[in-house]
Amino acid sequence: MTIYVDAMGGDLAPEAPVKGALRALRQYPHLTIILAGKLDEVKPFLGDYEDVKDRLILEEEPEVITNHESPVMGVRKKVNSATVQGMLKVRSGEADGFVSAGSTGATLAGGMFRLGRIPGIERPALAPLMPNGRGHFLLIDCGANVDCKPEYLVQFGIMGDAYMRGVMGMKNPRIGLVNIGAEAEKGNKLVKETYPLMEKAPYNFIGNVEARDVPLDQADVCVTDGFGGNLILKYTEGLASALLGTIKHELMADTRGKIAGLIAKPAFKRVKKTMSSDEIGGAPLLGVQGAVIKAHGSSNDYAFCSAISQCVKMIDGNVVKIIEEGVAKMLAAESEAASSEE
């Protein structure tokens, strides 16, 4: 298995991607990594890597697509960037997956225009795993598609179902549609038109999921447009940070609180680990013809290693193939229905 890693993407690049890649190589003996970027900046962070040197390929790619330029123009013009070359190598089969903490827009554009969509998929989507008290649920989309059509949301359900089967090992994931109420007749025009289509889709659709129930293990996949998904994602991150901060402040307010905090410290550490995005590492870009993980821009080496681990699981779980089969099944059903109407 070979994964192409963008060494220049992220707030802590190239240190975090380089050290994260070395962590992943030591964790997965069967893994080979192509580490691409400005090698004069990459090499100082390699340290002693003799134990994995035979599975690490260094590739000079001098161009970087930043967050301050047009993602589409960057992908078109900066051919000698890790983002473009990584997508091309996945497309050609030279690599099995791609991981970057760089520009989200560039990763999306690269996935669309350099790697290509799965046949039948209208729009690829970003889908982070988020905690729900018992494990994780998948939120799809979280920002790639701000404006959506009902058909897009139906396909998001297919992609989410495939990911939870292939990566999380679920046999029959529950697919829910994020809405302002549980009743089928509630919601805006988009959600109302999507609901009956999802009822006919080839997955376990459980109906609408209200925002308050999103993190309460009501569904394994929560489907929404990129606008709503991004609001849920950012609000959840902020709320978790605020709650942990408030609890810490109150525990330190008096002696009894300090004693209680000391006793409960191991439990708080477990909670923090459960809520930490470092454990997941990033969000898969689903709907393209390869395993692509967009790591968090602020990823440290541990988080970047987690992102690579997620890519490994996505490849091992044949997620792309499962999505292809799901889309083909749905399109065949639609074609059959259209023929019967004629």
Beta strands, then each sheet from edge to edge (+ up, - down):
strand 1: 2-6
strand 2: 32-37
strand 3: 56-60
strand 4: 97-100
strand 5: 125-126
strand 6: 129-131
strand 7: 136-140
strand 8: 174-179
strand 9: 204-210
strand 10: 221-223
strand 11: 282-286
strand 12: 291-295
sheet 1: 3+ 2+ 1+ 4+ 12+ 11- 5+
sheet 2: 6+ 7- 10- 8- 9-
end
